[in-house]
Amino acid sequence: MLRTLPAAAHVKRLSVEPRMSSINRHFKLESWLMVGAILVPIALGIGAAFVVPWIQTLVASDRCLDAGGSYDYKTEICIGTPSR
């Protein structure tokens, strides 16, 4: 006589949980990297939009003062530069 096991007894249970959690962690990290890849350049661009004009004003005023002139910070014009 052939013995049969109950359906659940001969089926091997696979432990899927540890592997799934590592895959989920991978996708979570990847999603943060994708968000960062989009937001970091945008933030750098916005920061540069404010910093570059400020640096240009500093350089222009420094050149004017080095040349012996007077720099008007309201109008951003060099006044009284000696002609060369």
mmCIF file of the N, C-alpha and C atoms, coordinates in Angstrom:
data_MODEL
# 
_entry.id   MODEL 
# 
loop_
_atom_site.group_PDB 
_atom_site.id 
_atom_site.type_symbol 
_atom_site.label_atom_id 
_atom_site.label_alt_id 
_atom_site.label_comp_id 
_atom_site.label_asym_id 
_atom_site.label_entity_id 
_atom_site.label_seq_id 
_atom_site.pdbx_PDB_ins_code 
_atom_site.Cartn_x 
_atom_site.Cartn_y 
_atom_site.Cartn_z 
_atom_site.occupancy 
_atom_site.B_iso_or_equiv 
_atom_site.pdbx_formal_charge 
_atom_site.auth_seq_id 
_atom_site.auth_comp_id 
_atom_site.auth_asym_id 
_atom_site.auth_atom_id 
_atom_site.pdbx_PDB_model_num 
ATOM 1   N N  . MET A 1 1  ? 0.828  -1.168  0.000   1.00 0.00 ? 1  MET A N  1 
ATOM 2   C CA . MET A 1 1  ? 0.000  0.000   0.000   1.00 0.00 ? 1  MET A CA 1 
ATOM 3   C C  . MET A 1 1  ? 0.881  1.243   0.000   1.00 0.00 ? 1  MET A C  1 
ATOM 4   N N  . LEU A 1 2  ? 0.513  2.195   -0.809  1.00 0.00 ? 2  LEU A N  1 
ATOM 5   C CA . LEU A 1 2  ? 1.270  3.420   -0.968  1.00 0.00 ? 2  LEU A CA 1 
ATOM 6   C C  . LEU A 1 2  ? 0.822  4.441   0.064   1.00 0.00 ? 2  LEU A C  1 
ATOM 7   N N  . ARG A 1 3  ? 1.811  4.950   0.792   1.00 0.00 ? 3  ARG A N  1 
ATOM 8   C CA . ARG A 1 3  ? 1.471  5.963   1.792   1.00 0.00 ? 3  ARG A CA 1 
ATOM 9   C C  . ARG A 1 3  ? 1.584  7.341   1.177   1.00 0.00 ? 3  ARG A C  1 
ATOM 10  N N  . THR A 1 4  ? 0.613  8.137   1.395   1.00 0.00 ? 4  THR A N  1 
ATOM 11  C CA . THR A 1 4  ? 0.675  9.522   0.915   1.00 0.00 ? 4  THR A CA 1 
ATOM 12  C C  . THR A 1 4  ? 0.731  10.443  2.120   1.00 0.00 ? 4  THR A C  1 
ATOM 13  N N  . LEU A 1 5  ? 1.522  11.440  1.974   1.00 0.00 ? 5  LEU A N  1 
ATOM 14  C CA . LEU A 1 5  ? 1.631  12.437  3.039   1.00 0.00 ? 5  LEU A CA 1 
ATOM 15  C C  . LEU A 1 5  ? 0.598  13.522  2.822   1.00 0.00 ? 5  LEU A C  1 
ATOM 16  N N  . PRO A 1 6  ? 0.216  14.158  3.890   1.00 0.00 ? 6  PRO A N  1 
ATOM 17  C CA . PRO A 1 6  ? -0.684 15.294  3.705   1.00 0.00 ? 6  PRO A CA 1 
ATOM 18  C C  . PRO A 1 6  ? -0.019 16.346  2.817   1.00 0.00 ? 6  PRO A C  1 
ATOM 19  N N  . ALA A 1 7  ? -0.787 17.137  2.136   1.00 0.00 ? 7  ALA A N  1 
ATOM 20  C CA . ALA A 1 7  ? -0.286 18.091  1.145   1.00 0.00 ? 7  ALA A CA 1 
ATOM 21  C C  . ALA A 1 7  ? 0.742  19.052  1.732   1.00 0.00 ? 7  ALA A C  1 
ATOM 22  N N  . ALA A 1 8  ? 0.531  19.513  2.929   1.00 0.00 ? 8  ALA A N  1 
ATOM 23  C CA . ALA A 1 8  ? 1.431  20.494  3.518   1.00 0.00 ? 8  ALA A CA 1 
ATOM 24  C C  . ALA A 1 8  ? 2.710  19.862  4.049   1.00 0.00 ? 8  ALA A C  1 
ATOM 25  N N  . ALA A 1 9  ? 2.712  18.571  4.302   1.00 0.00 ? 9  ALA A N  1 
ATOM 26  C CA . ALA A 1 9  ? 3.868  17.923  4.919   1.00 0.00 ? 9  ALA A CA 1 
ATOM 27  C C  . ALA A 1 9  ? 5.013  17.728  3.941   1.00 0.00 ? 9  ALA A C  1 
ATOM 28  N N  . HIS A 1 10 ? 4.744  17.415  2.678   1.00 0.00 ? 10 HIS A N  1 
ATOM 29  C CA . HIS A 1 10 ? 5.834  17.149  1.755   1.00 0.00 ? 10 HIS A CA 1 
ATOM 30  C C  . HIS A 1 10 ? 6.280  18.387  0.960   1.00 0.00 ? 10 HIS A C  1 
ATOM 31  N N  . VAL A 1 11 ? 5.593  19.492  1.146   1.00 0.00 ? 11 VAL A N  1 
ATOM 32  C CA . VAL A 1 11 ? 5.994  20.726  0.468   1.00 0.00 ? 11 VAL A CA 1 
ATOM 33  C C  . VAL A 1 11 ? 6.992  21.450  1.366   1.00 0.00 ? 11 VAL A C  1 
ATOM 34  N N  . LYS A 1 12 ? 8.149  21.729  0.802   1.00 0.00 ? 12 LYS A N  1 
ATOM 35  C CA . LYS A 1 12 ? 9.183  22.420  1.558   1.00 0.00 ? 12 LYS A CA 1 
ATOM 36  C C  . LYS A 1 12 ? 8.865  23.905  1.584   1.00 0.00 ? 12 LYS A C  1 
ATOM 37  N N  . ARG A 1 13 ? 8.905  24.449  2.754   1.00 0.00 ? 13 ARG A N  1 
ATOM 38  C CA . ARG A 1 13 ? 8.661  25.889  2.857   1.00 0.00 ? 13 ARG A CA 1 
ATOM 39  C C  . ARG A 1 13 ? 9.952  26.631  2.568   1.00 0.00 ? 13 ARG A C  1 
ATOM 40  N N  . LEU A 1 14 ? 9.854  27.586  1.692   1.00 0.00 ? 14 LEU A N  1 
ATOM 41  C CA . LEU A 1 14 ? 11.015 28.400  1.358   1.00 0.00 ? 14 LEU A CA 1 
ATOM 42  C C  . LEU A 1 14 ? 10.993 29.661  2.207   1.00 0.00 ? 14 LEU A C  1 
ATOM 43  N N  . SER A 1 15 ? 12.128 29.981  2.710   1.00 0.00 ? 15 SER A N  1 
ATOM 44  C CA . SER A 1 15 ? 12.216 31.201  3.502   1.00 0.00 ? 15 SER A CA 1 
ATOM 45  C C  . SER A 1 15 ? 12.479 32.365  2.554   1.00 0.00 ? 15 SER A C  1 
ATOM 46  N N  . VAL A 1 16 ? 11.448 33.091  2.227   1.00 0.00 ? 16 VAL A N  1 
ATOM 47  C CA . VAL A 1 16 ? 11.538 34.193  1.280   1.00 0.00 ? 16 VAL A CA 1 
ATOM 48  C C  . VAL A 1 16 ? 11.755 35.508  2.017   1.00 0.00 ? 16 VAL A C  1 
ATOM 49  N N  . GLU A 1 17 ? 11.400 35.549  3.247   1.00 0.00 ? 17 GLU A N  1 
ATOM 50  C CA . GLU A 1 17 ? 11.424 36.808  3.985   1.00 0.00 ? 17 GLU A CA 1 
ATOM 51  C C  . GLU A 1 17 ? 12.784 37.504  4.051   1.00 0.00 ? 17 GLU A C  1 
ATOM 52  N N  . PRO A 1 18 ? 13.886 36.850  4.412   1.00 0.00 ? 18 PRO A N  1 
ATOM 53  C CA . PRO A 1 18 ? 15.147 37.578  4.477   1.00 0.00 ? 18 PRO A CA 1 
ATOM 54  C C  . PRO A 1 18 ? 15.576 38.148  3.130   1.00 0.00 ? 18 PRO A C  1 
ATOM 55  N N  . ARG A 1 19 ? 15.352 37.390  2.072   1.00 0.00 ? 19 ARG A N  1 
ATOM 56  C CA . ARG A 1 19 ? 15.739 37.890  0.763   1.00 0.00 ? 19 ARG A CA 1 
ATOM 57  C C  . ARG A 1 19 ? 14.866 39.061  0.339   1.00 0.00 ? 19 ARG A C  1 
ATOM 58  N N  . MET A 1 20 ? 13.599 38.991  0.598   1.00 0.00 ? 20 MET A N  1 
ATOM 59  C CA . MET A 1 20 ? 12.694 40.087  0.241   1.00 0.00 ? 20 MET A CA 1 
ATOM 60  C C  . MET A 1 20 ? 13.056 41.358  0.983   1.00 0.00 ? 20 MET A C  1 
ATOM 61  N N  . SER A 1 21 ? 13.444 41.225  2.244   1.00 0.00 ? 21 SER A N  1 
ATOM 62  C CA . SER A 1 21 ? 13.767 42.439  2.991   1.00 0.00 ? 21 SER A CA 1 
ATOM 63  C C  . SER A 1 21 ? 15.034 43.074  2.445   1.00 0.00 ? 21 SER A C  1 
ATOM 64  N N  . SER A 1 22 ? 16.003 42.288  2.000   1.00 0.00 ? 22 SER A N  1 
ATOM 65  C CA . SER A 1 22 ? 17.209 42.879  1.424   1.00 0.00 ? 22 SER A CA 1 
ATOM 66  C C  . SER A 1 22 ? 16.898 43.527  0.085   1.00 0.00 ? 22 SER A C  1 
ATOM 67  N N  . ILE A 1 23 ? 15.999 42.928  -0.687  1.00 0.00 ? 23 ILE A N  1 
ATOM 68  C CA . ILE A 1 23 ? 15.599 43.540  -1.952  1.00 0.00 ? 23 ILE A CA 1 
ATOM 69  C C  . ILE A 1 23 ? 14.850 44.838  -1.677  1.00 0.00 ? 23 ILE A C  1 
ATOM 70  N N  . ASN A 1 24 ? 13.973 44.821  -0.692  1.00 0.00 ? 24 ASN A N  1 
ATOM 71  C CA . ASN A 1 24 ? 13.235 46.034  -0.356  1.00 0.00 ? 24 ASN A CA 1 
ATOM 72  C C  . ASN A 1 24 ? 14.177 47.134  0.107   1.00 0.00 ? 24 ASN A C  1 
ATOM 73  N N  . ARG A 1 25 ? 15.207 46.768  0.889   1.00 0.00 ? 25 ARG A N  1 
ATOM 74  C CA . ARG A 1 25 ? 16.188 47.772  1.327   1.00 0.00 ? 25 ARG A CA 1 
ATOM 75  C C  . ARG A 1 25 ? 16.944 48.325  0.130   1.00 0.00 ? 25 ARG A C  1 
ATOM 76  N N  . HIS A 1 26 ? 17.228 47.468  -0.827  1.00 0.00 ? 26 HIS A N  1 
ATOM 77  C CA . HIS A 1 26 ? 17.933 47.912  -2.032  1.00 0.00 ? 26 HIS A CA 1 
ATOM 78  C C  . HIS A 1 26 ? 17.092 48.935  -2.787  1.00 0.00 ? 26 HIS A C  1 
ATOM 79  N N  . PHE A 1 27 ? 15.811 48.637  -2.974  1.00 0.00 ? 27 PHE A N  1 
ATOM 80  C CA . PHE A 1 27 ? 14.962 49.555  -3.712  1.00 0.00 ? 27 PHE A CA 1 
ATOM 81  C C  . PHE A 1 27 ? 14.717 50.848  -2.938  1.00 0.00 ? 27 PHE A C  1 
ATOM 82  N N  . LYS A 1 28 ? 14.683 50.761  -1.620  1.00 0.00 ? 28 LYS A N  1 
ATOM 83  C CA . LYS A 1 28 ? 14.514 51.963  -0.813  1.00 0.00 ? 28 LYS A CA 1 
ATOM 84  C C  . LYS A 1 28 ? 15.737 52.865  -0.980  1.00 0.00 ? 28 LYS A C  1 
ATOM 85  N N  . LEU A 1 29 ? 16.934 52.286  -0.933  1.00 0.00 ? 29 LEU A N  1 
ATOM 86  C CA . LEU A 1 29 ? 18.155 53.050  -1.137  1.00 0.00 ? 29 LEU A CA 1 
ATOM 87  C C  . LEU A 1 29 ? 18.204 53.619  -2.544  1.00 0.00 ? 29 LEU A C  1 
ATOM 88  N N  . GLU A 1 30 ? 17.826 52.813  -3.518  1.00 0.00 ? 30 GLU A N  1 
ATOM 89  C CA . GLU A 1 30 ? 17.840 53.273  -4.901  1.00 0.00 ? 30 GLU A CA 1 
ATOM 90  C C  . GLU A 1 30 ? 16.859 54.417  -5.116  1.00 0.00 ? 30 GLU A C  1 
ATOM 91  N N  . SER A 1 31 ? 15.721 54.379  -4.476  1.00 0.00 ? 31 SER A N  1 
ATOM 92  C CA . SER A 1 31 ? 14.753 55.464  -4.630  1.00 0.00 ? 31 SER A CA 1 
ATOM 93  C C  . SER A 1 31 ? 15.290 56.755  -4.027  1.00 0.00 ? 31 SER A C  1 
ATOM 94  N N  . TRP A 1 32 ? 15.991 56.658  -2.890  1.00 0.00 ? 32 TRP A N  1 
ATOM 95  C CA . TRP A 1 32 ? 16.583 57.863  -2.303  1.00 0.00 ? 32 TRP A CA 1 
ATOM 96  C C  . TRP A 1 32 ? 17.690 58.416  -3.198  1.00 0.00 ? 32 TRP A C  1 
ATOM 97  N N  . LEU A 1 33 ? 18.455 57.537  -3.815  1.00 0.00 ? 33 LEU A N  1 
ATOM 98  C CA . LEU A 1 33 ? 19.503 57.991  -4.728  1.00 0.00 ? 33 LEU A CA 1 
ATOM 99  C C  . LEU A 1 33 ? 18.909 58.674  -5.955  1.00 0.00 ? 33 LEU A C  1 
ATOM 100 N N  . MET A 1 34 ? 17.793 58.156  -6.442  1.00 0.00 ? 34 MET A N  1 
ATOM 101 C CA . MET A 1 34 ? 17.144 58.780  -7.594  1.00 0.00 ? 34 MET A CA 1 
ATOM 102 C C  . MET A 1 34 ? 16.598 60.160  -7.230  1.00 0.00 ? 34 MET A C  1 
ATOM 103 N N  . VAL A 1 35 ? 16.003 60.276  -6.056  1.00 0.00 ? 35 VAL A N  1 
ATOM 104 C CA . VAL A 1 35 ? 15.504 61.577  -5.603  1.00 0.00 ? 35 VAL A CA 1 
ATOM 105 C C  . VAL A 1 35 ? 16.664 62.547  -5.433  1.00 0.00 ? 35 VAL A C  1 
ATOM 106 N N  . GLY A 1 36 ? 17.755 62.064  -4.850  1.00 0.00 ? 36 GLY A N  1 
ATOM 107 C CA . GLY A 1 36 ? 18.928 62.911  -4.673  1.00 0.00 ? 36 GLY A CA 1 
ATOM 108 C C  . GLY A 1 36 ? 19.536 63.335  -5.994  1.00 0.00 ? 36 GLY A C  1 
ATOM 109 N N  . ALA A 1 37 ? 19.519 62.442  -6.984  1.00 0.00 ? 37 ALA A N  1 
ATOM 110 C CA . ALA A 1 37 ? 20.068 62.766  -8.294  1.00 0.00 ? 37 ALA A CA 1 
ATOM 111 C C  . ALA A 1 37 ? 19.268 63.864  -8.983  1.00 0.00 ? 37 ALA A C  1 
ATOM 112 N N  . ILE A 1 38 ? 18.032 64.018  -8.600  1.00 0.00 ? 38 ILE A N  1 
ATOM 113 C CA . ILE A 1 38 ? 17.204 65.078  -9.177  1.00 0.00 ? 38 ILE A CA 1 
ATOM 114 C C  . ILE A 1 38 ? 17.297 66.354  -8.339  1.00 0.00 ? 38 ILE A C  1 
ATOM 115 N N  . LEU A 1 39 ? 17.211 66.232  -7.021  1.00 0.00 ? 39 LEU A N  1 
ATOM 116 C CA . LEU A 1 39 ? 17.144 67.408  -6.165  1.00 0.00 ? 39 LEU A CA 1 
ATOM 117 C C  . LEU A 1 39 ? 18.492 68.100  -5.954  1.00 0.00 ? 39 LEU A C  1 
ATOM 118 N N  . VAL A 1 40 ? 19.580 67.351  -5.919  1.00 0.00 ? 40 VAL A N  1 
ATOM 119 C CA . VAL A 1 40 ? 20.895 67.962  -5.671  1.00 0.00 ? 40 VAL A CA 1 
ATOM 120 C C  . VAL A 1 40 ? 21.271 68.939  -6.787  1.00 0.00 ? 40 VAL A C  1 
ATOM 121 N N  . PRO A 1 41 ? 21.160 68.568  -8.079  1.00 0.00 ? 41 PRO A N  1 
ATOM 122 C CA . PRO A 1 41 ? 21.479 69.563  -9.114  1.00 0.00 ? 41 PRO A CA 1 
ATOM 123 C C  . PRO A 1 41 ? 20.559 70.779  -9.092  1.00 0.00 ? 41 PRO A C  1 
ATOM 124 N N  . ILE A 1 42 ? 19.299 70.564  -8.756  1.00 0.00 ? 42 ILE A N  1 
ATOM 125 C CA . ILE A 1 42 ? 18.371 71.696  -8.668  1.00 0.00 ? 42 ILE A CA 1 
ATOM 126 C C  . ILE A 1 42 ? 18.790 72.627  -7.537  1.00 0.00 ? 42 ILE A C  1 
ATOM 127 N N  . ALA A 1 43 ? 19.131 72.060  -6.387  1.00 0.00 ? 43 ALA A N  1 
ATOM 128 C CA . ALA A 1 43 ? 19.564 72.876  -5.250  1.00 0.00 ? 43 ALA A CA 1 
ATOM 129 C C  . ALA A 1 43 ? 20.870 73.604  -5.565  1.00 0.00 ? 43 ALA A C  1 
ATOM 130 N N  . LEU A 1 44 ? 21.795 72.928  -6.237  1.00 0.00 ? 44 LEU A N  1 
ATOM 131 C CA . LEU A 1 44 ? 23.049 73.588  -6.614  1.00 0.00 ? 44 LEU A CA 1 
ATOM 132 C C  . LEU A 1 44 ? 22.801 74.718  -7.604  1.00 0.00 ? 44 LEU A C  1 
ATOM 133 N N  . GLY A 1 45 ? 21.892 74.524  -8.531  1.00 0.00 ? 45 GLY A N  1 
ATOM 134 C CA . GLY A 1 45 ? 21.560 75.576  -9.495  1.00 0.00 ? 45 GLY A CA 1 
ATOM 135 C C  . GLY A 1 45 ? 20.940 76.790  -8.830  1.00 0.00 ? 45 GLY A C  1 
ATOM 136 N N  . ILE A 1 46 ? 20.031 76.548  -7.897  1.00 0.00 ? 46 ILE A N  1 
ATOM 137 C CA . ILE A 1 46 ? 19.405 77.663  -7.178  1.00 0.00 ? 46 ILE A CA 1 
ATOM 138 C C  . ILE A 1 46 ? 20.440 78.379  -6.327  1.00 0.00 ? 46 ILE A C  1 
ATOM 139 N N  . GLY A 1 47 ? 21.307 77.628  -5.666  1.00 0.00 ? 47 GLY A N  1 
ATOM 140 C CA . GLY A 1 47 ? 22.369 78.250  -4.869  1.00 0.00 ? 47 GLY A CA 1 
ATOM 141 C C  . GLY A 1 47 ? 23.308 79.070  -5.726  1.00 0.00 ? 47 GLY A C  1 
ATOM 142 N N  . ALA A 1 48 ? 23.675 78.537  -6.890  1.00 0.00 ? 48 ALA A N  1 
ATOM 143 C CA . ALA A 1 48 ? 24.565 79.271  -7.793  1.00 0.00 ? 48 ALA A CA 1 
ATOM 144 C C  . ALA A 1 48 ? 23.900 80.532  -8.325  1.00 0.00 ? 48 ALA A C  1 
ATOM 145 N N  . ALA A 1 49 ? 22.581 80.504  -8.511  1.00 0.00 ? 49 ALA A N  1 
ATOM 146 C CA . ALA A 1 49 ? 21.870 81.686  -9.005  1.00 0.00 ? 49 ALA A CA 1 
ATOM 147 C C  . ALA A 1 49 ? 21.959 82.844  -8.014  1.00 0.00 ? 49 ALA A C  1 
ATOM 148 N N  . PHE A 1 50 ? 22.111 82.540  -6.731  1.00 0.00 ? 50 PHE A N  1 
ATOM 149 C CA . PHE A 1 50 ? 22.240 83.596  -5.732  1.00 0.00 ? 50 PHE A CA 1 
ATOM 150 C C  . PHE A 1 50 ? 23.692 83.949  -5.446  1.00 0.00 ? 50 PHE A C  1 
ATOM 151 N N  . VAL A 1 51 ? 24.574 82.980  -5.511  1.00 0.00 ? 51 VAL A N  1 
ATOM 152 C CA . VAL A 1 51 ? 25.973 83.197  -5.126  1.00 0.00 ? 51 VAL A CA 1 
ATOM 153 C C  . VAL A 1 51 ? 26.767 83.887  -6.230  1.00 0.00 ? 51 VAL A C  1 
ATOM 154 N N  . VAL A 1 52 ? 26.567 83.492  -7.495  1.00 0.00 ? 52 VAL A N  1 
ATOM 155 C CA . VAL A 1 52 ? 27.365 84.036  -8.594  1.00 0.00 ? 52 VAL A CA 1 
ATOM 156 C C  . VAL A 1 52 ? 27.206 85.552  -8.725  1.00 0.00 ? 52 VAL A C  1 
ATOM 157 N N  . PRO A 1 53 ? 26.006 86.115  -8.722  1.00 0.00 ? 53 PRO A N  1 
ATOM 158 C CA . PRO A 1 53 ? 25.910 87.580  -8.803  1.00 0.00 ? 53 PRO A CA 1 
ATOM 159 C C  . PRO A 1 53 ? 26.572 88.282  -7.618  1.00 0.00 ? 53 PRO A C  1 
ATOM 160 N N  . TRP A 1 54 ? 26.480 87.698  -6.451  1.00 0.00 ? 54 TRP A N  1 
ATOM 161 C CA . TRP A 1 54 ? 27.112 88.280  -5.268  1.00 0.00 ? 54 TRP A CA 1 
ATOM 162 C C  . TRP A 1 54 ? 28.631 88.313  -5.432  1.00 0.00 ? 54 TRP A C  1 
ATOM 163 N N  . ILE A 1 55 ? 29.201 87.216  -5.931  1.00 0.00 ? 55 ILE A N  1 
ATOM 164 C CA . ILE A 1 55 ? 30.649 87.160  -6.153  1.00 0.00 ? 55 ILE A CA 1 
ATOM 165 C C  . ILE A 1 55 ? 31.051 88.147  -7.244  1.00 0.00 ? 55 ILE A C  1 
ATOM 166 N N  . GLN A 1 56 ? 30.241 88.286  -8.296  1.00 0.00 ? 56 GLN A N  1 
ATOM 167 C CA . GLN A 1 56 ? 30.550 89.239  -9.359  1.00 0.00 ? 56 GLN A CA 1 
ATOM 168 C C  . GLN A 1 56 ? 30.570 90.663  -8.825  1.00 0.00 ? 56 GLN A C  1 
ATOM 169 N N  . THR A 1 57 ? 29.659 90.984  -7.926  1.00 0.00 ? 57 THR A N  1 
ATOM 170 C CA . THR A 1 57 ? 29.644 92.318  -7.327  1.00 0.00 ? 57 THR A CA 1 
ATOM 171 C C  . THR A 1 57 ? 30.889 92.540  -6.484  1.00 0.00 ? 57 THR A C  1 
ATOM 172 N N  . LEU A 1 58 ? 31.294 91.535  -5.725  1.00 0.00 ? 58 LEU A N  1 
ATOM 173 C CA . LEU A 1 58 ? 32.503 91.661  -4.917  1.00 0.00 ? 58 LEU A CA 1 
ATOM 174 C C  . LEU A 1 58 ? 33.742 91.870  -5.788  1.00 0.00 ? 58 LEU A C  1 
ATOM 175 N N  . VAL A 1 59 ? 33.830 91.127  -6.877  1.00 0.00 ? 59 VAL A N  1 
ATOM 176 C CA . VAL A 1 59 ? 34.981 91.256  -7.771  1.00 0.00 ? 59 VAL A CA 1 
ATOM 177 C C  . VAL A 1 59 ? 34.991 92.618  -8.442  1.00 0.00 ? 59 VAL A C  1 
ATOM 178 N N  . ALA A 1 60 ? 33.809 93.072  -8.886  1.00 0.00 ? 60 ALA A N  1 
ATOM 179 C CA . ALA A 1 60 ? 33.731 94.385  -9.544  1.00 0.00 ? 60 ALA A CA 1 
ATOM 180 C C  . ALA A 1 60 ? 34.104 95.498  -8.578  1.00 0.00 ? 60 ALA A C  1 
ATOM 181 N N  . SER A 1 61 ? 33.627 95.445  -7.353  1.00 0.00 ? 61 SER A N  1 
ATOM 182 C CA . SER A 1 61 ? 33.958 96.493  -6.384  1.00 0.00 ? 61 SER A CA 1 
ATOM 183 C C  . SER A 1 61 ? 35.441 96.450  -6.025  1.00 0.00 ? 61 SER A C  1 
ATOM 184 N N  . ASP A 1 62 ? 36.001 95.251  -5.926  1.00 0.00 ? 62 ASP A N  1 
ATOM 185 C CA . ASP A 1 62 ? 37.419 95.113  -5.606  1.00 0.00 ? 62 ASP A CA 1 
ATOM 186 C C  . ASP A 1 62 ? 38.285 95.685  -6.725  1.00 0.00 ? 62 ASP A C  1 
ATOM 187 N N  . ARG A 1 63 ? 37.938 95.398  -7.974  1.00 0.00 ? 63 ARG A N  1 
ATOM 188 C CA . ARG A 1 63 ? 38.694 95.955  -9.107  1.00 0.00 ? 63 ARG A CA 1 
ATOM 189 C C  . ARG A 1 63 ? 38.610 97.471  -9.137  1.00 0.00 ? 63 ARG A C  1 
ATOM 190 N N  . CYS A 1 64 ? 37.438 98.000  -8.861  1.00 0.00 ? 64 CYS A N  1 
ATOM 191 C CA . CYS A 1 64 ? 37.251 99.452  -8.859  1.00 0.00 ? 64 CYS A CA 1 
ATOM 192 C C  . CYS A 1 64 ? 38.099 100.100 -7.768  1.00 0.00 ? 64 CYS A C  1 
ATOM 193 N N  . LEU A 1 65 ? 38.053 99.537  -6.577  1.00 0.00 ? 65 LEU A N  1 
ATOM 194 C CA . LEU A 1 65 ? 38.807 100.104 -5.467  1.00 0.00 ? 65 LEU A CA 1 
ATOM 195 C C  . LEU A 1 65 ? 40.306 99.946  -5.675  1.00 0.00 ? 65 LEU A C  1 
ATOM 196 N N  . ASP A 1 66 ? 40.728 98.826  -6.274  1.00 0.00 ? 66 ASP A N  1 
ATOM 197 C CA . ASP A 1 66 ? 42.146 98.631  -6.570  1.00 0.00 ? 66 ASP A CA 1 
ATOM 198 C C  . ASP A 1 66 ? 42.646 99.640  -7.598  1.00 0.00 ? 66 ASP A C  1 
ATOM 199 N N  . ALA A 1 67 ? 41.771 100.055 -8.512  1.00 0.00 ? 67 ALA A N  1 
ATOM 200 C CA . ALA A 1 67 ? 42.149 101.021 -9.539  1.00 0.00 ? 67 ALA A CA 1 
ATOM 201 C C  . ALA A 1 67 ? 42.121 102.450 -9.006  1.00 0.00 ? 67 ALA A C  1 
ATOM 202 N N  . GLY A 1 68 ? 41.704 102.641 -7.768  1.00 0.00 ? 68 GLY A N  1 
ATOM 203 C CA . GLY A 1 68 ? 41.671 103.975 -7.163  1.00 0.00 ? 68 GLY A CA 1 
ATOM 204 C C  . GLY A 1 68 ? 40.345 104.677 -7.282  1.00 0.00 ? 68 GLY A C  1 
ATOM 205 N N  . GLY A 1 69 ? 39.325 103.970 -7.691  1.00 0.00 ? 69 GLY A N  1 
ATOM 206 C CA . GLY A 1 69 ? 38.010 104.578 -7.835  1.00 0.00 ? 69 GLY A CA 1 
ATOM 207 C C  . GLY A 1 69 ? 37.160 104.387 -6.588  1.00 0.00 ? 69 GLY A C  1 
ATOM 208 N N  . SER A 1 70 ? 35.916 104.816 -6.715  1.00 0.00 ? 70 SER A N  1 
ATOM 209 C CA . SER A 1 70 ? 34.945 104.673 -5.641  1.00 0.00 ? 70 SER A CA 1 
ATOM 210 C C  . SER A 1 70 ? 33.779 103.859 -6.192  1.00 0.00 ? 70 SER A C  1 
ATOM 211 N N  . TYR A 1 71 ? 33.355 102.869 -5.452  1.00 0.00 ? 71 TYR A N  1 
ATOM 212 C CA . TYR A 1 71 ? 32.306 101.973 -5.940  1.00 0.00 ? 71 TYR A CA 1 
ATOM 213 C C  . TYR A 1 71 ? 30.991 102.305 -5.265  1.00 0.00 ? 71 TYR A C  1 
ATOM 214 N N  . ASP A 1 72 ? 29.956 102.567 -6.081  1.00 0.00 ? 72 ASP A N  1 
ATOM 215 C CA . ASP A 1 72 ? 28.609 102.832 -5.563  1.00 0.00 ? 72 ASP A CA 1 
ATOM 216 C C  . ASP A 1 72 ? 27.859 101.494 -5.518  1.00 0.00 ? 72 ASP A C  1 
ATOM 217 N N  . TYR A 1 73 ? 27.609 100.996 -4.310  1.00 0.00 ? 73 TYR A N  1 
ATOM 218 C CA . TYR A 1 73 ? 26.995 99.676  -4.145  1.00 0.00 ? 73 TYR A CA 1 
ATOM 219 C C  . TYR A 1 73 ? 25.509 99.665  -4.499  1.00 0.00 ? 73 TYR A C  1 
ATOM 220 N N  . LYS A 1 74 ? 24.846 100.818 -4.449  1.00 0.00 ? 74 LYS A N  1 
ATOM 221 C CA . LYS A 1 74 ? 23.419 100.866 -4.802  1.00 0.00 ? 74 LYS A CA 1 
ATOM 222 C C  . LYS A 1 74 ? 23.229 100.700 -6.306  1.00 0.00 ? 74 LYS A C  1 
ATOM 223 N N  . THR A 1 75 ? 24.023 101.424 -7.072  1.00 0.00 ? 75 THR A N  1 
ATOM 224 C CA . THR A 1 75 ? 23.888 101.351 -8.527  1.00 0.00 ? 75 THR A CA 1 
ATOM 225 C C  . THR A 1 75 ? 24.871 100.373 -9.149  1.00 0.00 ? 75 THR A C  1 
ATOM 226 N N  . GLU A 1 76 ? 25.802 99.890  -8.347  1.00 0.00 ? 76 GLU A N  1 
ATOM 227 C CA . GLU A 1 76 ? 26.845 98.967  -8.797  1.00 0.00 ? 76 GLU A CA 1 
ATOM 228 C C  . GLU A 1 76 ? 27.649 99.546  -9.933  1.00 0.00 ? 76 GLU A C  1 
ATOM 229 N N  . ILE A 1 77 ? 28.074 100.812 -9.759  1.00 0.00 ? 77 ILE A N  1 
ATOM 230 C CA . ILE A 1 77 ? 28.869 101.525 -10.754 1.00 0.00 ? 77 ILE A CA 1 
ATOM 231 C C  . ILE A 1 77 ? 30.151 102.018 -10.096 1.00 0.00 ? 77 ILE A C  1 
ATOM 232 N N  . CYS A 1 78 ? 31.242 101.924 -10.848 1.00 0.00 ? 78 CYS A N  1 
ATOM 233 C CA . CYS A 1 78 ? 32.520 102.424 -10.377 1.00 0.00 ? 78 CYS A CA 1 
ATOM 234 C C  . CYS A 1 78 ? 32.603 103.909 -10.738 1.00 0.00 ? 78 CYS A C  1 
ATOM 235 N N  . ILE A 1 79 ? 32.883 104.725 -9.748  1.00 0.00 ? 79 ILE A N  1 
ATOM 236 C CA . ILE A 1 79 ? 32.936 106.175 -9.933  1.00 0.00 ? 79 ILE A CA 1 
ATOM 237 C C  . ILE A 1 79 ? 34.363 106.646 -9.737  1.00 0.00 ? 79 ILE A C  1 
ATOM 238 N N  . GLY A 1 80 ? 34.795 107.487 -10.637 1.00 0.00 ? 80 GLY A N  1 
ATOM 239 C CA . GLY A 1 80 ? 36.090 108.136 -10.461 1.00 0.00 ? 80 GLY A CA 1 
ATOM 240 C C  . GLY A 1 80 ? 37.270 107.246 -10.753 1.00 0.00 ? 80 GLY A C  1 
ATOM 241 N N  . THR A 1 81 ? 37.162 106.364 -11.706 1.00 0.00 ? 81 THR A N  1 
ATOM 242 C CA . THR A 1 81 ? 38.321 105.554 -12.059 1.00 0.00 ? 81 THR A CA 1 
ATOM 243 C C  . THR A 1 81 ? 39.242 106.394 -12.935 1.00 0.00 ? 81 THR A C  1 
ATOM 244 N N  . PRO A 1 82 ? 40.496 106.426 -12.595 1.00 0.00 ? 82 PRO A N  1 
ATOM 245 C CA . PRO A 1 82 ? 41.415 107.177 -13.452 1.00 0.00 ? 82 PRO A CA 1 
ATOM 246 C C  . PRO A 1 82 ? 41.540 106.509 -14.816 1.00 0.00 ? 82 PRO A C  1 
ATOM 247 N N  . SER A 1 83 ? 41.546 107.313 -15.861 1.00 0.00 ? 83 SER A N  1 
ATOM 248 C CA . SER A 1 83 ? 41.665 106.744 -17.204 1.00 0.00 ? 83 SER A CA 1 
ATOM 249 C C  . SER A 1 83 ? 43.105 106.407 -17.494 1.00 0.00 ? 83 SER A C  1 
ATOM 250 N N  . ARG A 1 84 ? 43.312 105.347 -18.206 1.00 0.00 ? 84 ARG A N  1 
ATOM 251 C CA . ARG A 1 84 ? 44.667 104.894 -18.496 1.00 0.00 ? 84 ARG A CA 1 
ATOM 252 C C  . ARG A 1 84 ? 44.953 105.003 -19.963 1.00 0.00 ? 84 ARG A C  1 
# 
